[in-house]
Amino acid sequence: MNCSICKNGVTTRGQTSVTLERGPITMVFKGVPADVCDNCGEPYVDNVTAKPMLNAFEEAVRKGVVVDVRQYSAGELSSRPTTFPRQ
């Protein structure tokens, strides 16, 4: 796929980090599978990969988590987080 950001690069399979924020809540997913531009580094995450991250984020919001950093592993996102809950 050609990069829609820089228009010069081609994407190849790799990994990236994804940060989701809402108000005071920040969640970071590391090692997320993505197509990454070989020129500018722009990552493209597909819907199948994004859905479990969004579900885990919504769960963290409901639980009142403020900061959460997780290693991406499909199917295990909600079971092995490193969290820092509100005090």
C-alpha positions as CSV (number, residue, x, y, z in Angstrom):
1,M,0.0,0.0,0.0
2,N,1.3,3.5,-0.7
3,C,1.4,5.9,2.2
4,S,-1.4,8.4,2.2
5,I,0.6,10.8,4.4
6,C,3.9,11.3,2.7
7,K,2.9,10.0,-0.7
8,N,6.4,8.6,-1.3
9,G,6.6,5.5,0.9
10,V,5.3,2.0,0.7
11,T,4.0,0.2,3.8
12,T,5.4,-3.1,5.1
13,R,4.3,-5.2,8.0
14,G,5.7,-4.2,11.3
15,Q,4.8,-3.0,14.8
16,T,3.9,0.3,16.4
17,S,2.7,1.8,19.7
18,V,-0.8,3.1,19.9
19,T,-1.8,5.8,22.4
20,L,-5.5,6.4,23.2
21,E,-6.6,9.3,25.3
22,R,-9.9,10.6,26.7
23,G,-9.9,13.4,29.2
24,P,-7.5,12.4,32.0
25,I,-7.3,8.8,30.8
26,T,-4.3,7.5,28.8
27,M,-3.8,4.0,27.5
28,V,-0.7,2.8,25.5
29,F,-0.5,-0.4,23.6
30,K,3.0,-1.5,22.6
31,G,3.9,-4.0,19.9
32,V,0.8,-3.5,17.8
33,P,0.8,-5.2,14.4
34,A,0.6,-2.5,11.7
35,D,1.5,-1.6,8.2
36,V,4.3,1.0,8.6
37,C,5.5,3.4,5.9
38,D,9.1,2.8,5.0
39,N,9.6,6.5,4.3
40,C,7.9,8.5,7.1
41,G,7.0,5.8,9.6
42,E,3.3,6.4,9.6
43,P,1.5,3.3,11.0
44,Y,-1.8,1.9,9.7
45,V,-3.7,-0.4,12.1
46,D,-6.5,-2.5,10.6
47,N,-10.0,-2.8,12.1
48,V,-9.4,-6.4,13.3
49,T,-6.4,-5.2,15.3
50,A,-8.0,-2.0,16.5
51,K,-11.2,-3.5,17.9
52,P,-9.8,-5.3,20.9
53,M,-7.8,-2.2,21.8
54,L,-10.9,0.0,21.7
55,N,-12.8,-2.6,23.8
56,A,-10.0,-2.7,26.4
57,F,-9.9,1.1,26.4
58,E,-13.7,1.3,27.1
59,E,-13.3,-1.3,29.9
60,A,-10.5,0.8,31.5
61,V,-12.7,3.9,31.3
62,R,-15.5,2.2,33.1
63,K,-13.1,1.0,35.8
64,G,-11.7,4.5,36.3
65,V,-8.1,3.7,35.2
66,V,-6.1,6.8,34.6
67,V,-2.9,5.4,33.0
68,D,-2.5,1.9,31.5
69,V,0.3,0.5,29.4
70,R,-0.1,-2.9,27.8
71,Q,1.8,-5.2,25.5
72,Y,-0.4,-6.1,22.5
73,S,-1.4,-9.7,22.3
74,A,-4.7,-10.5,20.5
75,G,-7.2,-12.0,22.9
76,E,-5.2,-11.1,26.0
77,L,-5.5,-7.3,26.1
78,S,-7.9,-7.2,29.1
79,S,-6.2,-9.9,31.1
80,R,-2.6,-8.8,31.6
81,P,-2.4,-5.0,32.0
82,T,0.1,-3.0,33.9
83,T,-2.2,-0.4,35.5
84,F,-2.0,2.7,37.7
85,P,-5.5,3.2,39.1
86,R,-6.8,6.6,40.4
87,Q,-6.0,7.3,44.0
